[in-house]
Amino acid sequence: MTEFCVPMRVYIEDTDAGGIVYYANYLKFMERARTELMRSLGYGKPALFDGLQLVVHEVQVKYHSPAVLDDEIRVLVALESVRKVTLSMSQNIFRGDTLLCEGHVKLACLNVATKKPVAMPQVMYQKLIGLMAQDRS
């Protein structure tokens, strides 16, 4: 899949007492980009749909350089794998050409009522597989 890109700006609420983006807020930026990717596929409420929910199962983050107040950043999302119950994505955050943060996120599909893993809807699965296939063609 070609990377999906969401431009953002750093606001004062994103920064810590030292004036740099608080480390946990990079996860929020990544969440917003994943949400916009799913919205682009027709899932306006991607965290909750038809009694199912996508939740973060695993996350790895590596910080390279800090973002600061008023920086214009780009948050990229690329699918790495899609399975019936899970999907994995790489996510990178840049200021210009400078890599600020890189992450890998694994999401799982859960039944909202039981909180147990279930297969994602076939239509969603096919859309995600289709995105991955675009890069291979």
Protein Blocks (a to p, Z undefined) as FASTA:
>chain_A
ZZddddddddfklpcfkopacfklmmmmmmmmmmmmmmmnopablmbgghiacddfbdcd
ddfbdcdehiacddddddfbdcfkbccddddddehjbcfbdcddddddddfklopacddd
fklmmmmmmmmmmmmZZ
